[in-house]
Amino acid sequence: MRRTSPTHLSNDGATPRRASWRGRLLGVAACVAVASLGSSCNLDPVHRAGVNGLGPEEADLYPVESEYHRPGEPCALCHSTKGPADSVFVLGGTVFWGPDDYNARVDNAYVRILDANKTKRCFVTNCNGNFYVRKEDFAKITFPLLVSVERTVKPLQDENTLVIRRMSGHIGREASCATCHIQGLRDFASPGQIRMFNSEDEFKAKNVPLVACPPPPEFVQVEKCPEDRN
Amino acid sequence: MFALSGRSALLLGLSVLGGMGALVTGSTSCASAPDNKRFTEILQPDYPTYRAFVDPYLQRRCGTLDCHGQPGRAYRIYGFAGFRLYNIDAGLVSGQQPTTEEEVLANYQAAVALEPEEMSRLIATQGTDPNKLMLLRKPLKIERHKGGPAMAEDDAGYKCVVAWLRVRTVRPTNDGVDFETIPQAEREQLPLRARQDCEEAQNFP
């Protein structure tokens, strides 16, 4: 049967009348509305459950809704194209001093990334130990990655190495360090939080001062790694 | 419409119930008893070669915690730097103790059991057309692979895996109708070139 365009007969029953332009416009508007609803809402139940599982922000532990927030949590769960955060991270995590203490985090540590194309980039942790790589900061990042973390004796003043750690394996494709480096857990499926020392005592013996966050006025946030300063 | 008396309705209901019961009983009693002597033999690739040369490479290349070092994967890899074989006595922790023999064996079993029939075909034909095996189809991206291309045919790692699959472990029986396993002492060793490929691959990335 031949399909015809939607027409109606006019009142006199003789000449066909096209569907009104208002009706068509309404149809287009409805389609646009459904499409925007689909793109703005998170329709992936697994992702939504992961985000909800993080729970609310904790103001007594860190400055909320800031670059210092949620240390030790999987950054790229929210900072992904699925949201709900606005910025997209291709890599992000938190560096701790020891294996257990959640409150001892490494400021001004140099996180060096070597990707599969042998491109090197270095990023610096903030006062809460967080570092993040926005999509625009490393647009052509190609997994797998090799990562090392270095903390110098006194960043900007004494750049001799205090401690350096290198991952024993590579990162296959995960953008959140905390997906594998689960904070507060060391077992058959997680090596535990990213740490500079394998014991808290080892860290305490170094007498490294901890920095409050948000930082006091005298704190100097290093913007670039030594190799990127010239 | 038919009008049924109370007695007729009851009889009808009982008949239907009886019929269903008979059907269920009949269908279950018709199934043959399981035969615990019946099994399908899988022709397996060489384990010592896998343990010495292939496993260290596959652990490094594929076994990270964000890829195949996960419990939910059909092809699951255990190892020192990734997922550990759960053992409450050994208390294995990711990144601490060296890879155990049980973990290597579990990795071997995972590789073989991924496609046992295809693996048998491959071993029976001495590694002919290895890219039919999912273990290679996925990393070569002949088939969709979430982790993207992880091997190429000119990679040392790929050559290492293929060389392992070509180590003869079975031979036809005298009557030519079946295969028999070649004793370990009589098996050929991995060629020198393949060993070098494996050693190069173990340094990944």
Contacts between the chains, C-beta under 8 A, distances in Angstrom:
chain1	res1	chain2	res2	distance
A	116	B	205	6.9
A	143	B	148	7.5
A	144	B	64	7.7
A	144	B	205	5.6
A	146	B	205	6.3
A	168	B	80	7.3
A	168	B	81	4.5
A	168	B	95	6.1
A	169	B	60	6.8
A	169	B	63	7.9
A	169	B	64	5.1
A	169	B	65	7.9
A	169	B	81	3.7
A	169	B	82	6.4
A	170	B	60	7.6
A	170	B	64	6.2
A	170	B	204	7.9
A	170	B	205	5.4
A	171	B	64	6.9
A	171	B	66	6.5
A	172	B	64	4.4
A	172	B	66	4.7
A	172	B	67	3.8
A	172	B	147	6.0
A	173	B	66	5.8
A	173	B	67	6.6
A	173	B	146	7.9
A	173	B	147	5.8
A	173	B	148	7.6
A	174	B	65	7.9
A	174	B	66	3.5
A	179	B	65	7.9
A	179	B	66	6.4
A	180	B	64	7.8
A	180	B	65	4.0
A	180	B	66	5.8
A	186	B	93	5.4
A	186	B	94	7.6
A	187	B	84	7.9
A	187	B	93	6.0
A	187	B	94	7.3
A	188	B	83	6.8
A	188	B	84	3.7
A	188	B	85	7.3
A	188	B	86	5.1
A	188	B	92	5.5
A	188	B	93	6.6
A	188	B	94	6.5
A	189	B	65	7.0
A	189	B	70	7.9
A	189	B	71	7.2
A	189	B	83	5.8
A	189	B	84	7.3
A	189	B	94	6.5
A	190	B	65	7.2
A	190	B	94	5.8
A	191	B	65	7.9
A	191	B	93	7.2
A	191	B	94	4.3
A	191	B	95	3.8
A	191	B	96	7.8
